[in-house]
Amino acid sequence: MPNPLYDTLFGRHQGKQTAFLQMADGTVLTHDMFLRRTAQFAHHLNELGAGPGDRVAVQIEKSPEALAVYAACVQAGIIFLPLNTAYTAEEISYFVENSGARVLLCDSRKASALQPVADRCGAILETLDADGTGSFAARAALQADSYKTVARTSDDLAAFLYTSGTTGRSKGAMLTQGNLLSNCETLVSFWQFTKDDTLLHALPIFHTHGLFVATNICLHTGAKMLFLPKFDLDVVLDLMSQATSMMGVPTFYTRLLGDPRFTRELTSHMRLFISGSAPLLAETHVQFEQRTGHRILERYGMTETNMNTSNPYDGERRAGTVGFPLPGVEVKITDSKTGKTLPQGEIGEVEVRGPNVFKGYWQMPEKTAEELREDGFFITGDLGQFDKDGYLQIVGRNKDLIISGGYNIYPKEIELLLDDAPGILESAVIGVPHPDFGETVVGILVAKEGEVLDLERIKENITGALARFKHPQKLIVVPELPRNTMGKVQKKALRDQYKDLFIPA
């Protein structure tokens, strides 16, 4: 019986002795070894009472076994729910209760904190550690190493991914087999991945980028992964000579550029560097190309859709943009109030439609109706514009829009000016409450190493470039910007920190 996602990503490699995963210490796992472990895990999940349509929540460290849990869920028709390893027990409680997860897997170090959560939510708790040990692995090892794949269709749910919840309760995005498979097939073709590729994989696998983009592409093509538990600069530099491609977040690339060992010679055999999950500074683009001769490829995706757009594989990769809509994906810019499509060059809400777009939010029909139009377009919450050549530029989140004295202010416009100022490494522009204007602009700056910022000079430069209502009322220098695990600047944290800046005591 067919199971499109399993058959395409995993089943085609049944019995193959080719290398699939290589660890930092040189240990290699073949496709056959991986799929035998997957089958044992699928059997044990069934033994724990998880069957087709049930949810399995996992908060475990990155490992081959963690990946095998994903594969086992796909093979058994179970909905896979990966959770950020940084979440607290209180946060995990919401996800398990909301999803109705039948099983909760965690690192053994967190078992005592999560056992009450599992008990309260009626879930079975087992452990799986980064070294492949734990109660789940031990019991699964007693199972048969072959498993009859459960029949599924493209419309059946494959995974829940919970949004960050920065503007309210976290929402469970329901992703189907067809969502994941269509996007994977598109990216394989667009980025020209083949079985001859070796991907340097240092991303987490609880997130779209590391799991449903990087991993699925390699599974689809039979490419090998250099599978690292996390980004370790020394290890990445050591293994790069064995790789042909790398996917990362901007932090990866800035850290590589900060090391003199990262040279043109070291990257001479590399085919492709991809960046996403957070915007890449134009300066990083320039430095990277000067150092290596490679131009980083930026793309745009999100939890609910996987990838939507990409800079071209062949053709100009334009800094400050996320390229063009992927084949089969429609992108339009609309007025957030009327929903009408805006002319090219105007800033508005980014909406996307395609086979990659999720089915809706779990048990939130009202929220689904708010963000997923009847015609299939998803209102992303991102603000963007198409330039004259059709490249999409993301200028910020709708919630980050600043309205000061009735004027709309887009933080990205100010950030680009600040980032170009002498001595500034990066910036974040936020809106904070103001007694006269409702909101006003504040610029948060990070200086380059060894630089002392001349704030008055920076203000003078902005004065000549921007309308007065866009001028930051205050510039604040900080050691670093707060980021999440995928490198995105957490503007909500900055707004919370500085919300009383202009409010009289």
SEDRENGU-995601 format. One record per residue: y, x, z of N, C-alpha, C, O in turn. Coordinates in steps of 0.001 Angstrom, whole numbers, plus 500000, padded with zeros to 6 digits. Example, Ala and Ser with C-alpha at 12.3 -4.5 7.8 and 13.67 -1.06 7.14 Angstrom:
// SEDRENGU-995601
494310513190507800495500512300507800496700513200507800496681514236508465 497750512850507080498940513670507140500030512900507870501138513409508039 
***
This chain:
// SEDRENGU-995601
498804500848500000500000500000500000501243500881500000501249501925500652 502289500491499290503462501366499168504329501394500427504447500407501154 504915502536500650505936502749501675506922503702501009506756504918501107 507955503171500328508783504005499445509331505272500086509276506342499480 509856505170501300510467506334501932509412507376502284509595508564502018 508312506934502880507263507893503242506631508500501998506437509714501927 506308507663501019505645508161499818506480509221499105505949510218498615 507794508995499053508675509897498304508989511171499068509011512256498487 509236511047500377509644512217501146508473513000501713508521514228501784 507428512303502114506339512970502835505013512933502081504370513966501895 504608511742501649503272511567501080502969512465499906501825512883499725 503964512767499111503746513605497926503341515034498287502842515775497440 503556515418499549503222516791499968501893516870500737501548517916501287 501151515748500769499892515702501503498958516818501043498682516963499852 498483517594501993497517518652501698498115519936501169497388520916501001 499407519974500900500025521183500346500118522290501401500491522047502549 499777523487500992499835524634501894501127525438501715501251526548502233 502076524873500984503352525555500776504207525501502039504083524578502844 505070526492502202505919526571503391506945525440503376507582525176502356 507095524783504515508076523712504664509177524138505626510358524095505282 508791524547506825509757524963507835509488526405508250508345526785508504 510550527201508315510455528558508862511408528674510035512599528388509909 510883529095511177511690529238512385512416530589512380512143531455511549 513331530742513311514113531971513406513225533185513672513546534296513252 512094532967514379511201534085514688510213534386513569509354535255513715 510333533672512452509464533912511310508261532989511229507565532984510214 507999532214512259506884531270512253507082530251511126508175529716510940 506012529996510387506092529081509247505162527897509456504022528048509896 505674526717509130504888525492509180504749524979507751505749524771507063 503510524775507305503301524256505951503454522734505938503476522088506986 503559522181504741503634520725504615502391520074505217502487519057505905 501228520661504958499980520084505458499959520070506989499591519066507600 500351521175507598500389521259509067501347520222509632501048519561510627 502494520086508991503506519144509468502992517706509378503183516925510311 502348517350508272501902515973508078500710515619508962500544514459509338 499886516598509294498802516338510244499376516014511629498890515121512322 500410516750512012501070516485513295501755515117513256501731514368514233 502360514807512120502999513505511940502007512367512154502315511389512834 500820512496511574499787511460511705499391511267513167499232510135513624 499232512358513894498894512254515319499984511533516095499703510720516975 501235511841515757502363511189516430502390509694516114502674508877516989 502095509340514865502088507927514481501027507164515265501282506065515757 499839507748515381498770507124516171499218506910517620499003505845518198 499841507936518190500216507823519601501333506807519807501352506109520821 502261506715518862503302505689518968502677504295518981503091503423519745 501667504099518119500941502822518134500262502591519474500256501475519994 499688503658520031499003503562521322499980503152522433499598502482523393 501248503566522284502267503211523274502816501798523059503665501333523819 502327501127522027502743499748521787503817499582520743504314498473520549 504195500662520053505225500597519017504575500364517656503721501140517226 504981499300516990504449498971515679505547498691514688506718498910514997 505208498212513500506209497956512464507363497087512970507150496022513550 508589497565512738509778496835513157510251497137514559511381496799514911 509402497777515385509834498173516728510756499385516635510793500078515618 511498499626517713512410500768517755511897501852518699511391501562519783 512036503100518272511724504250519116512991505084519237513498505600518241 513504505216520466514722505987520721514349507401521144513457507590521972 515028508392520579514709509783520915515982510543521267516964510523520525 515942511213522418517002512146522798516321513466523112516083513808524271 516015514195522052515228515425522175515900516537521388516665516283520457 515607517769521774516186518923521101515574519093519712514466518625519449 516289519750518850515833519995517484514598520890517490514584521945518124 513577520461516784512331521223516680511504520625515551511808519522515095 510454521327515079509564520717514085508939519428514600508740518480513841 508634519397515887508037518199516479509015517026516463508619515884516228 510299517312516716511311516257516663511375515654515260511514514442515099 511272516509514260511276516034512881510009515231512580510047514257511828 508894515646513172507632514929512965507675513525513578506998512620513090 508464513335514640508621511995515210509300511078514183508893509930514005 510326511589513517510992510840512448509985510459511363509909509301510952 509218511444510907508224511187509851507178510180510311506750509331509529 506764510266511571505761509351512108506289507918512138505561506970511843 507567507775512499508173506444512512508200505852511109507893504674510927 508563506658510123508582506176508744507177505762508311507002504708507700 506178506587508624504809506300508201504255505043508873503471504306508275 504667504806510118504149503666510876505016502419510762504717501398511381 506098502495509968506971501339509797507851501059510995508364499949511143 508035502060511861508839501926513080510281502335512781510520503226511965 511226501695513430512640502019513239513015503192514141512862503130515361 513503504246513526513813505502514219515245505469514733516168505138513989 515430505811516004516750505781516634517047507126517289516731507321518463 517661508073516537518010509372517116519292509288517924520237508607517524 519332509973519057520492509926519947521008511325520233520236512266520416 522320511442520268522997512701520553522476513301521860522384512616522878 522138514581521813521584515235523000522616515402524111522258515746525237 523891515162523810524939515292524830525157514004525619525854514017526633 524575512895525172524791511627525858524256511657527288523227512272527568 524968510988528176524545510867529569523519509750529707523305508970528779 522890509685530874521907508630531140522550507252531026521923506310530542 523793507136531470524495505845531403524693505415529949524527504243529611 525051506377529093525225506069527684523896505708527032523819504766526242 522855506457527363521521506186526820521065504785527211520402504102526430 521416504366528404521019503045528892521506501950527941520769501012527637 522737502074527480523276501071526557522480501040525257522127499965524771 522195502214524688521504502273523407520085501706523504519643500966522625 519384502057524569518010501582524732517988500074524950517177499363524357 518884499596525803518930498166526087519370497378524849518771496355524518 520416497855524168520934497143523008519921497097521868519775496071521204 519232498193521644518274498266520537516949497599520858516194497239519955 516660497430522165515348496909522551514242497899522262513124497507521928 514547499191522390513563500240522077512297500066522900512355499821524105 511154500196522241509860500085522911509496501396523617508859501399524671 509920502515523000509590503847523527510867504673523583511719504571522700 510998505490524625512100506435524765511519507821524963510794508065525927 511835508727524056511404510127524173512587510967524611513695510803524100 512353511879525569513430512743526041512897514113526387511688514318526488 513805515044526568513463516366527078513007516214528526513552515399529271 512015516993528920511459516843530270512497517080531354512360516556532460 513537517861531060514585518119532046515398516859532352516050516775533393 515357515893531452516134514666531646515272513492532094515776512384532280 513984513730532266513060512629532543513397511890533835513344510661533882 513744512638534884514017511980536169515248511088536081515299510044536731 516244511483535284517458510677535132517226509471534226517862508430534393 516309509615533261516104508555532285514965507602532635514856506528532043 514116507981533590513024507082533958513545505724534460513012504688534062 514578505706535327515127504400535742515689503592534570515616502363534568 516247504281533580516769503605532396515630502932531638515725501765531257 514557503683531428513404503133530717512810501952531478512470500928530886 512688502105532788512116501033533604512966499762533507512439498661533345 514275499928533608515176498789533581515153498083532227515318496866532149 514946498866531157514981498298529804513598497918529280513469497415528164 512581498156530078511228497808529652510661498726528588509819498309527792 511119499988528565510629500969527591509675501948528258509742502170529467 508792502527527465507893503570527951508553504922527731508991505224526620 508630505740528780509262507064528682508203508151528570507280508222529382 508350509001527550507521510206527450508435511368527084509575511177526659 507903512584527261508725513778527066508265514587525859507081514622525524 509233515235525216508967516154524114510028517235524166511216516958523999 509600518467524397510533519576524590510714520397523314509968520248522346 511718521262523340512068522058522164510937522982521717510849523334520541 510072523376522652508953524258522295507717523486521841506655524075521635 507856522158521683506737521357521191505812520840522265504825520169521964 506116521144523522505276520671524615505859519369525185506914518903524755 505154518804526152505591517565526783504479516541526748503485516719526044 504641515473527500503582514471527601503276513812526264502119513512525969 504305513586525454504086512932524162503225513807523252502260513326522657 503573515100523143502820516004522274501393516196522778500452516250521986 501235516299524097499905516533524671498966515356524392497806515552524031 499470514153524560498629512968524323498392512734522838497324512274522433 499400513055522029499235512887520585498198513856520031497526513550519046 498064515022520657497107516032520180495661515542520244494782516119519604 495417514496521003494072513938521129493768512934520013492640512456519898 494763512620519200494608511623518137494110512245516835494140513464516663 493653511393515924493221511843514604494417512370513812495544511912514003 494168513343512915495271513941512156495424513343510759495995513970509866 494911512129510578495202511365509361495535509941509790495049509461510814 496367509275509000496877507961509407497092507114508165497630507595507167 496673505851508222496868504947507094498311504450507107498715503697507993 499068504879506121500490504559506058500713503046505992500051502335505235 501661502577506804501990501152506864502845500769505662503787501476505304 502505499643505047503266499166503878504670498737504293504852498044505294 505639499155503521507044498774503726507681498517502364507128498894501331 508830497882502370509604497697501138510941498397501296511288498852502386 511683498481500216512994499135500257513964498415501183514900499027501699 513748497114501397514657496333502239514315496414503727515087495945504563 513176497000504061512802497111505468513645498173506167514008499183505564 513954497937507446514767498880508211513975500152508499512789500109508827 514664501284508366514047502582508642514665503252509859513988503999510566 515951502992510109516634503700511199517817502904511717518424502112510997 518125503134512978519382502705513578520183503965513877519653504911514459 521432503988513491522336505063513912523515504400514611524185503544514034 523765504796515846524866504198516592526156504961516339526188506191516381 527224504206516074528538504805515855529057505364517176528518505082518246 530119506165517073530620506873518257531238505956519289531342506324520459 531651504764518877532189503804519837533545504153520408533844503801521549 534386504852519621535694505276520136536684504118520234537699504234520922 536411503015519565537340501887519614536668500644520202537079499523519904 535660500828521016534964499696521608533496500013521761533099501178521746 532691498978521909531259499184522076530659499864520851530998499533519715 529764500817521095529098501496520005528238500502519232527588499641519826 528237500626517896527551499667517040526334500320516402526403501463515950 525219499595516365523993500110515755523943499793514276523680498654513890 524195500797513438524151500606511991522697500556511543521926501481511798 522328499459510867520949499270510403520807499834508987521424499339508044 519988500873508859519782501534507572518376501231507059517392501386507782 518301500803505815517017500453505224516374501665504548517003502707504365 515110501497504186514440502537503403515205502784502109515382503928501691 515660501701501475516386501849500214517704502569500373518089503352499504 518415502316501483519667503032501752519431504538501763520128505294501087 518439504961502540518180506395502713517641507024501435518037508128501059 516742506317500776516090506887499598517043506990498421517055508005497725 517841505960498187518760505988497045519768507117497187520071507815496220 520287507292498402521280508340498610520667509720498440521282510615497860 519463509887498945518768511174498820518541511521497352518804512646496927 518057510557496584517773510812495164519048511164494403519036512031493529 520145510491494738521427510773494085521892512200494397522338512920493504 521785512602495666522262513926496070521395515042495506521911516096495135 520102514828495436519206515825494842519656516140493422519733517302493024 519952515090492665520377515271491275521789515859491198522031516793490434 522714515317491983524120515706491884524341517152492318525136517875491717 523628517569493371523782518934493874522721519889493325522688521064493691 521855519379492448520874520177491701519906520949492606519650522134492394 519381520261493606518354520869494460516991520800493789516680519828493101 516173521842493991514813521892493450513878522473494506514307522871495588 512594522511494168511591523081495077511808524575495298511252525151496234 512613525203494443512861526643494573513974526961495560514236528128495848 514635525921496082515710526150497052515156526450498437514067526013498808 515942527208499184515697527416500616517003527111501325518010527790501123 516974526077502159518181525615502838518284526220504227517347526136505022 519418526826504514519698527322505861520185526130506684521302525648506496 519331525662507597519560524402508319519872524704509782518973524987510574 521168524640510132521593524891511514522276523672512121522881523764513189 522180522536511445522805521298511916521897520562512902520682520764512882 522460519718513759521610518861514596520934517802513728521412517497512635 519824517240514211519115516230513418519185514846514068518372513972513766 520164514651514963520393513299515479521510512608514703521959511526515081 521952513233513626523142512797512886522795512711511399521885513392510925 523526511871510675523307511688509240523259513012508483522367513226507661 524212513900508754524354515140507994523085515985508044522561516395507008 522599516239509249521451517124509394520121516478509062519191517157508629 520021515150509264518743514468509064518639513800507700517775514156506899 519508512843507433519361512032506228519973512663504989519759512173503881 520728513736505153521228514471503991520413515751503824519635515872502878 520584516692504724519941518005504585518418517908504547517780518410503622 517842517263505557516381517229505670515747516394504566514774516820503944 516295515206504319515694514353503292515711514998501914514762514848501145 516791515717501596516860516405500305515723517422500175515075517513499132 515490518181501244514428519194501196513050518544501129512162519036500433 512871517447501847511594516732501786511352516180500383510231516234499876 512389515657499767512253515060498441511836516100497408510977515835496567 512435517265497470512215518285496444511074519242496770510555519918495882 510684519302498045509706520308498450510344521643498743509645522650498854 511680521676498873512385522917499213512042523339500634511653522514501461 512185524608500904511907525148502244513172525105503086514282525220502565 512994524935504408514131524983505321513961526135506306512900526306506906 515020526916506461515118527866507566515686527053508724516890526807508790 514816526643509627515090525564510573515510526145511916514670526545512721 516831526186512151517367526804513356517718525742514388518226524683514021 517462525994515670517770524996516695519249524671516790519620523563517177 520098525633516437521547525418516451522193526530515638521514527441515164 523514526448515479524223527496514756524396528700515677525134528644516661 523711529779515346523844531059516036524307532059514986523582532344514033 525506532587515159526116533424514128525227534594513730525049534856512540 524676535289514691523839536454514392522592536057513604522211536732512648 521970534968514008520748534512513333521063534039511915520333534350510974 522156533285511767522542532803510440522819533968509495522376533954508347 523545534967509967523833536139509136522548536894508790522407537418507685 521628536943509728520372537652509506519497536956508472518818537617507685 519509535614508468518622534857507587519247534492506247518546534026505349 520549534695506096521210534241504884520642534885503628520664534270502561 520150536075503728519586536750502553518341536043502025517932536267500886 517732535175502867516533534454502440516856533067501878515976532394501342 518111532641502000518485531271501643519132531201500273519598532207499738 519154529988499707519893529731498471521033528749498700521938528641497872 520995528028499829521991526991500079522182526815501580521337527193502391 523319526228501913523630525975503319524509524737503419525420524541502614 524226523908504409525090522773504725525645522987506118524921523392507028 526937522714506286527536522961507590528762522121507824529204521358506965 529300522284509018530581521674509384531626522791509316531253523964509304 532927522463509271533951523500509128533843524651510124534125525798509780 533433524349511360533307525398512374532350526495511929532587527670512209 531270526129511239530317527125510750531034528146509869530848529355510006 531852527626508966532474528501507971533601529354508566533787530502508165 534340528803509506535384529617510144534763530724510988535303531828511057 533644530440511623532967531473512419532370532563511527532401533741511881 531836532178510393531332533177509453532464534065508953532311535284508868 533596533457508622534734534237508129535304535167509191535958536156508860 535066534867510451535560535711511528534702536930511793535015537730512675 533610537083511030532703538216511247532705539119510012532469538639508904 532968540412510183533035541328509031531705541496508298531679541975507165 530597541102508941529283541211508282529113540169507180528233540298506329 529951539141507197529869538083506197530618538552504949531846538491504894 529879539014503962530467539676502800530032539016501491529139538169501458 530687539431500435530326538970499083528896539374498749528157538612498126 528514540567499163527157541036498883526119540175499597525080539852499023 526398539800500853525448538999501622525221537633500980524130537071501086 526240537099500318526139535754499753525913535754498244525974534700497611 525659536903497671525604537016496209524496536160495589524634535701494455 523407535943496316522283535175495779522364533697496136521542532904495677 523365533311496967523497531916497391523955531049496216524764531474495391 523427529840496158523754528903495086524834527914495487525662527529494662 524831527492496775525706526402497153525994526391498648525085526516499468 527275526239498994527721525996500369528371524614500399529292524340499630 527887523745501290528396522379501395528998522182502777528443522652503770 530130521491502846530769521206504130531070519721504240531403519058503258 530943519213505472531255517816505710531345517517507191531332518426508020 531437516238507520531528515699508884532920515835509487533249515118510431 533731516728508970535123516895509405535871517592508272535253518300507477 537208517402508181537970518021507085537986519547507189538031520115508281 537949520177506046538022521629505957539459522028505629540060521490504699 540006522969506394541375523419506138541468524101504776540551524808504361 542590523879504084542795524510502785542719526033502905542218526707502005 543217526569504016543186528014504238541750528539504300541465529641503830 540847527741504883539436528139504950538846528203503549538089529121503233 539194527223502701538753527244501307539161528549500630538348529219499992 540429528889500783540977530074500110540311531340500626539872532175499836 540232531490501948539634532683502545538168532830502150537695533935501884 537455531701502113536037531750501789535816532213500352534931533022500074 536634531686499448536487532092498046536883533547497847536236534265497084 537923533985498514538341535385498404537270536325498944537027537390498376 536633535928500042535638536785500686534320536819499915533702537875499782 533889535653499402532522535559498866532444535289497366531418535553496739 533522534767496792533447534345495403532910532935495247532888532401494138 532475532319496350531964530944496329533064529965496735533914530277497569 533032528788496135533961527727496533533153526657497254532229526075496686 533504526404498497532780525422499301532906524037498671533978523657498199 531807523290498668531799521927498139531940520950499305531075520878500177 533047520197499306533257519172500340532833517813499820532997517500498641 532281517007500731531865515660500390532276514703501501532763515136502545 532084513410501284532534512400502236531444511369502470530938510746501536 531096511206503737530104510206504096530368509694505494531324510111506148 529524508794505949529666508252507287528352507622507743527421507448506958 528303507287509023527088506764509623526540505574508849525336505494508608 527406504654508460526960503401507848526566503524506378525975502600505820 526884504648505747526692504730504293526008506004503819525693506108502634 525768506966504683525415508310504227526526508817503306527700508647503636 526205509431502166527244510053501356527825509086500319527100508335499667 529158509129500186529865508263499244530469509022498064530398508569496921 531060510174498351531735510946497303531393512415497458530900512849498499 531661513169496411531438514615496469532300515309495437532523514789494344 532780516480495792533363517346494780532255517735493804531081517748494172 532617518046492577531581518291491559530789519565491793531294520532492364 529544519552491347528750520788491363529280521715490275529538522895490514 529437521158489080530061521893487978531459521320487783531606520120487552 532463522138487872533831521660487749534648522054488964534146522695489887 535901521666488951536825522079490010536497521410491339536411520185491426 536316522221492363536157521722493721537523521836494386537964522926494750 538170520713494534539590520703494897539765520631496415539334519671497053 540398521650496980540673521687498420541516520496498831542405520067498096 541229519962500017541980518829500520541493517490500002542053516449500347 540443517505499165539867516269498644538368516245498913537758517258499255 537795515057498748536340514909498891535724514507497555534624513956497512 536433514784496475535869514626495149535862513206494619536772512418494874 534805512902493871534692511637493151533563510792493739532687511323494421 533574509478493481532447508649493903531136509152493299531085509527492128 530088509155494105528777509561493609528253508527492614528662507366492662 527358508928491716526783507962490775526184506756491511525426506916492468 526529505571491059526018504356491671526822503852492846526544502776493375 527833504629493267528671504240494402530076503905493898530670504674493142 530599502761494318531959502358493970532877502601495165532518502312496307 534055503131494891535059503371495930536387502807495456536802503051494324 537049502058496316538382501552495979539299501669497181538843501741498322 540595501686496913541619501758497958542307500401498021542799499897497012 542338499815499217542863498457499335543954498352500400544076499202501282 544726497305500290545713496960501319544953496403502518544188495448502385 545166497002503690544378496619504865544644495189505317543820494596506013 545796494628504925546131493263505337545637492219504341545137491166504736 545778492510503057545424491518502035544069491758501400543465490836500851 543581493009501473542319493345500824542443493603499336541444493880498673 543652493517498799543851493723497367543796495211497017544250496060497783 543232495506495850543122496891495393544503497452495078545316496801494422 544755498672495555546060499314495367546045500221494138544984500702493739 547207500459493538547286501358492379546959502800492773547074503188493935 546553503575491779546259504989491986547468505695492595548601505497492157 547213506526493615548274507275494261548767506659495545549381507348496360 548510505355495754548946504716496986547898504873498080546696504901497817 548389504977499324547497505135500475547073503759500978547893502851501115 545797503623501246545274502369501780543894502567502368543446503695502575 543230501465502634541907501469503254540847501840502215540848501323501097 539947502739502602538844503124501717537707502112501885537230501875502994 537287501523500772536139500615500781535080501149499822535409501687498765 533812501000500190532723501525499356531647500456499172531433499606500035 530978500526498020529871499626497734528804500385496959529120501176496069 527542500144497298526456500799496587525156500627497337525135500038498418 524064501135496777522749501004497428522636501803498723521688501626499488 523600502674498961523621503485500183524222502749501379524056503192502516 524909501643501148525641500960502214524685500176503108523823499442502622 524846500337504393523945499781505403523838498260505348524599497593504648 522875497727506102522588496291506079523486495500507023523655494294506844 524060496157508019524900495483509001524723496108510361523958497060510516 525431495578511362525333496083512730524343495233513534524390494003513515 523463495919514228522415495268515010523005494316516059523792494716516916 522602493059515962522989492019516913524512491858517050525007491437518095 525246492198515979526701492015515979527122491345514675527786491975513851 526752490078514469527089489413513203528586489290512962529035489362511818 529370489105514030530813488974513850531417490295513378532256490315512478 530985491393513989531494492714513593531042493050512179531798493632511400 529808492683511849529305492906510488530176492171509481530551492731508451 530500490908509781531324490100508872532734490661508733533351490526507676 533252491291509789534589491879509751534649493086508825535655493303508149 533575493872508791533629495163508102532819495224506815532982496150506020 531944494240506606531115494220505399531428492930504628531035491835505029 532141493093503521532577491921502758531387491232502082530334491838501887 531570489973501733530512489212501075530122489807499730528987489639499285 531060490507499071530753491104497769530097492478497900529862493155496899 529797492897499160529076494151499374529935495348499683529402496406500017 531268495225499584532137496359499907532239496526501421532452495556502148 532086497752501882532200498093503299533579498665503566534012499605502900 534269498090504548535603498568504938535395499732505905535015499522507057 535640500943505446535241502129506197536090502414507428535617503044508374 537348501952507422538261502317508502538993503618508223539857504031508997 538642504273507101539347505483506691540497505125505761540415504166504994 541557505895505836542687505746504930542624506842503881542365508002504203 542860506477502628542768507474501573543601507111500369544232506055500320 543594508018499382544285507792498120543596508597497028543021509653497295 543655508102495815543159508847494659544329509592494025545391509008493808 544140510884493724545207511606493040545159511286491546544317510507491099 546050511881490790546188511542489372544935511879488567544727511339487480 544095512777489105542873513161488401541639512444488928540522512710488484 541843511527489884540722510748490380539997511323491574538982510776492005 540508512430492121539923512987493334540366512155494533541528511760494624 539444511890495448539762511113496640540210512036497770539561513041498059 541318511684498399541795512414499577541761511459500767542312510359500707 541114511885501840541088511107503078542274511567503924542392512748504248 543148510628504279544358511008505011544269510673506500545194510976507254 543186510061506924543018509784508353542264508494508577541853507825507629 542086508152509834541467506896510209542550505836510372543677506140510762 542199504605510074543152503505510215543689503431511642544863503139511867 542795503706512607543214503650514014544145504801514379544807504756515415 544201505845513526545083506978513789546473506787513171547386507575513419 546620505730512361547920505440511767548959505254512873548713504556513857 550116505882512702551207505777513681552262504819513128552713504976511994 552651503837513923553722502917513526554889503131514484554839502724515645 555924503765513988557076504129514809558325503441514284558752503683513155 558907502581515112560105501857514696559879500999513478560808500740512713 558617500542513286558289499701512133557856500459510903557466499846509909 557914501799510941557517502615509801556079503116509967555669503517511056 555324503086508866553976503653508880554045505166508675554718505656507768 553338505889509535553316507358509453551865507808509391551059507448510250 551530508605508363550170509097508190550074510515508734550704511421508189 549300510731509797549239512052510443548913513199509496549421514308509663 548065512935508499547625514020507618548798514682506913548800515902506742 549789513913506501550952514456505808551679515484506673552131516518506181 551784515188507953552473516101508874551576517289509206552050518421509312 550300517034509366549354518113509693549307519159508588549209520351508878 549373518744507342549346519705506240550546520641506303550417521836506035 551709520107506654552908520935506798552776521901507981553097523085507878 552302521368509092552143522208510283551132523324510050551355524464510457 550029522999509398548981524000509164549475525147508286548959526262508360 550474524865507457551023525901506581552086526765507270552511527785506727 552507526353508461553557527095509167553016528435509677551835528534510012 553871529471509740553429530786510202552834530729511612553410530131512520 551683531356511773551082531503513094550209530352513545549541530461514573 550193529227512791549398528071513216548008528125512592547863528253511376 546997528028513437545609527987512971545252526580512502544713526400511410 545556525585513333545296524194512974546141523280513852546717523703514854 546197522011513444547028521058514178546376519684514195545489519386513395 546837518856515124546450517449515171547698516648515512548382516935516495 547985515661514708549163514823514937548696513464515443547813512836514859 549306513022516544548930511756517159550164510905517431551288511408517449 549946509631517639551002508733518066550824508393519528549717508079519965 551911508451520293551851508100521713552915507047522010553902506951521281 552730506256523070553697505199523382555108505735523600555304506800524184 556102504955523108557501505341523266558307504084523601558122503052522956 559187504147524586559906502941525023560832502345523969561073501138523988 561355503150523056562270502650522042561580502316520721561892501300520100 560638503167520283560045503054518945558658502409518932558081502193517866 558129502104520111556763501603520178555782502752520221554994502879521158 555837503597519190555071504851519158555978505941518618556955505673517919 555637507166518955556327508296518345555326509406518077554198509384518569 555765510381517281554865511426516783554856512640517712555905513119518142 553657513124518012553478514361518779552534515266517993551495514821517505 552906516534517877552067517514517192551384518438518191552045519070519015 550060518515518115549264519404518977548867520608518133548229520456517092 549243521801518580549075523004517767548133524011518424548100524159519645 547365524701517569546549525830518011547044527056517252547098527051516022 547401528096517984547916529315517356546784530219516880545692530229517450 547065530971515832546119532003515403546030533074516483546958533269517267 544905533756516506544685534771517533545808535815517519546123536391516477 546403536045518688547448537049518831548834536581518424549790537351518522 548974535332517966550272534823517516550977534036518628550338533335519413 552303534168518677553128533345519566553980532447518681554766532930517865 553820531143518847554474530203517944555951530015518287556316529864519453 556791530027517256558221529747517387558404528252517112558569527848515961 558377527445518150558391525991517978559683525490517356559664524526516591 560798526122517668562070525698517096562093525922515585562598525092514829 561546527044515165561501527341513731560569526353513012560857525905511902 559463526029513658558525525070513070559202523713512902559039523053511876 559961523304513912560684522029513831561700522043512690561853521051511977 562397523177512518563395523293511446562741523149510073563294522506509180 561556523751509908560852523670508621560463522226508305560545521791507156 560041521489509333559641520094509142560843519227508794560743518299507992 561986519544509411563203518753509198563570518673507721564016517632507238 563380519773507017563745519790505601562701519184504688562965518968503505 561520518907505215560428518453504361560042516995504561559419516391503689 560412516424505713559979515062506036561150514175506442562150514643506988 561001512891506163561993511921506633562065511982508148561082512305508814 563230511670508683563477511830510116562470511066510985562048511560512030 562086509850510544561197509052511394559795509658511519559013509260512382 559487510631510641558184511298510710558200512568511559557148513160511797 559375512991512017559460514252512756558749514138514116558958513164514839 557919515116514463557326515108515812558411515187516879559295516041516812 558340514303517852559285514346518965558971515495519909559827515942520673 557724515969519846557329517083520707556194517842520040555318517253519407 556228519159520193555141520031519748554519520676520979555224521224521826 553215520608521069552497521128522240551453522135521765550665521841520866 551449523318522369550479524349522014549308524306522996549502524326524211 548089524247522452546873524232523282545919525324522800546024525772521658 544989525759523654544040526807523243543109526354522123542778527140521236 542679525069522159541792524544521135541860523022521127542276522405522108 541452522428520025541437520971519905540081520431520374539047521055520131 540085519289521035538804518708521467538016518208520256538576517544519384 536729518522520200535895518123519064534583517537519568534152517809520688 533949516716518707532612516239519039531591517234518504531958518293517994 530320516899518620529269517847518240529246518148516743528673519156516327 529860517288515927529894517525514489531208518156514041531466518271512842 532046518569515006533269519287514669534476518421514403535532518948514054 534363517096514553535510516225514326536468516283515502536055516216516660 537756516409515191538777516405516240538809515022516894538859514003516206 538780514997518211538766513750518957540201513337519308540712513665520379 540834512614518389542231512235518589542398511225519716543444511178520364 541383510428519945541472509477521049541644510215522377542418509795523238 540915511314522529541038512115523758542455512667523899542997512718525003 543057513082522775544431513594522811545416512475523122546361512668523887 545193511304522528546092510182522820546022509781524293547036509458524913 544815509808524835544657509481526257545347510515527143545967510176528151 545229511777526748545797512857527550547326512814527581547933513121528607 547947512436526469549406512515526367550071511142526297551223511039525874 549363510088526704549876508731526535551127508451527384551896507544527065 551337509223528463552482508971529337553633509943529103554559510030529910 553564510674527985554541511733527724555974511219527707556874511900528199 556206510025527147557560509500527005557797508251527846558832507596527725 556838507933528692556981506742529539557632507148530859557110508021531552 558749506540531219559438506902532482558518506709533683557766505738533764 558596507658534611557736507598535799558127506416536679557518506198537726 
***
